[in-house]
Amino acid sequence: MVELLALDLASTIRHDGNGGVTDDLATPEGLTSWVRARSDRLGSWATRFTADDPDWHQVISLRQATRTLLARAVRPGPPSPADAHRLLPLDEAINRVNTAAAQVPTVPHLQWLDDSPPRQRVTAVTAPPTPTLTATLARATIDLLTGPHRPDIRACTAPRCVRYFVKGHGRQEFCKPSCGNRARAARHYRRHRDQTPADT
């Protein structure tokens, strides 16, 4: 589903398997590979896409806004620990998404007031520019946050994981089975450690 591109974008910041965090979009080349791998959802143009510095900066800026909005969506649960300390102010995150989405002829605007769910308002643009990657990703973010999946957005709580995901069933706690395995192993280790008498 196209709206889940927003989660794919957010998940380009991920656990590296060694206790740290890695960024799949650390370079324009990384963005090129990421876009080409999603041509089935972005369209045939993505197979020929080559990111330049402006593309890269725009997508990184949009990703920060998307992760900020996902952090708000999971409240009162905690945000991902990867960037909880550097989330944007809500107004700035919404403005970045709306500005990126405005690069296409019909513009969805995200509106999110304090005590109401986010909603989408669509307006027409009189002189539409050419659609861009950031517009497509921004629209995916708006669709995700205003669509039926928003109540099921979660931040994975497995040790060291920094992903957001959409809960697929009532008992799902983690973004993928390997995170569930890691969380169970960590719980087992803590129980064993707490039950073992300290050496004297």
Summary of the structure (lengths in Angstrom):
residues: 200
radius of gyration: 18.8
end to end distance: 57.9
largest distance: 77.7
contacts: 573
relative contact order: 0.14
helix: 50%
strand: 12%
